[in-house]
Amino acid sequence: MTAAKVAATLLWSLQDGDQGRTPPTVTAVWHGRVYGRGAGGPVVLDARTGADMPTNPEAVPLLVNEYVGLVLDDNHLYSYPAEG
């Protein structure tokens, strides 16, 4: 068995103070979306550009798939249906 070589390229980054805000803490990544918790609450970023997605997330998922997002809040696990 041979190992495949994968080339990686940095697409974007956020530094403190960029765009007038603190970078969010990333909790999950799924299908081109980066989910995280920012200073103002839950955020979703475009994985290719780092731009805010045009959505207003209600929660910050720890795990995401095509059906559900799992959210841990105050030691309680909640599931939210996936959209989009």
C-alpha positions in Angstrom: 0.0 0.0 0.0 1.3 3.4 -0.9 0.6 6.7 0.7 -1.0 9.4 -1.4 0.6 12.9 -1.4 -1.8 15.8 -0.9 -0.9 19.4 -1.6 -2.5 21.9 0.7 -2.9 25.6 0.0 -4.0 28.2 2.6 -7.2 29.7 1.3 -7.7 32.4 4.0 -7.1 33.3 7.6 -8.6 35.6 10.2 -6.4 37.5 12.6 -7.5 39.5 15.7 -8.9 42.8 14.5 -9.4 41.7 10.9 -12.8 43.0 9.6 -13.2 44.7 13.0 -13.8 41.5 14.9 -12.2 38.6 16.8 -11.9 35.3 14.9 -14.5 32.7 16.0 -13.7 29.4 17.7 -14.3 26.7 15.1 -16.5 23.8 16.3 -17.3 21.9 13.0 -16.8 21.9 9.3 -19.2 20.4 6.8 -19.8 20.8 3.0 -18.0 24.1 2.5 -19.2 25.7 5.8 -17.2 26.5 8.9 -19.3 26.6 12.1 -18.1 28.4 15.1 -18.8 30.6 18.1 -17.9 34.3 17.7 -18.1 37.2 20.1 -21.7 37.9 19.0 -22.8 34.2 19.1 -23.0 31.4 16.5 -21.4 32.1 13.0 -21.2 30.2 9.7 -18.3 31.0 7.3 -17.7 30.0 3.7 -14.8 27.5 3.8 -13.3 28.8 0.6 -13.3 32.5 1.3 -13.8 33.0 5.0 -16.8 35.3 4.3 -19.9 35.2 6.5 -22.6 33.0 5.1 -26.0 34.6 4.6 -27.6 32.7 7.4 -28.4 33.4 11.0 -27.5 30.2 12.9 -29.3 29.5 16.2 -26.7 27.1 17.6 -23.1 26.1 17.3 -22.9 22.4 16.2 -20.1 20.1 17.4 -20.9 17.5 14.8 -22.7 18.0 11.5 -23.9 15.7 8.7 -26.5 15.9 6.0 -29.3 15.2 8.5 -28.5 16.7 11.8 -26.3 19.1 13.8 -25.4 18.1 17.3 -25.1 20.8 19.9 -23.7 20.5 23.4 -25.1 23.2 25.7 -24.7 23.2 29.5 -23.9 19.4 29.4 -27.1 18.6 27.4 -26.9 17.2 23.9 -29.4 18.6 21.4 -30.0 17.8 17.8 -31.1 20.3 15.1 -32.3 19.3 11.6 -29.7 20.2 9.0 -30.8 22.8 6.4 -29.4 23.8 3.1 
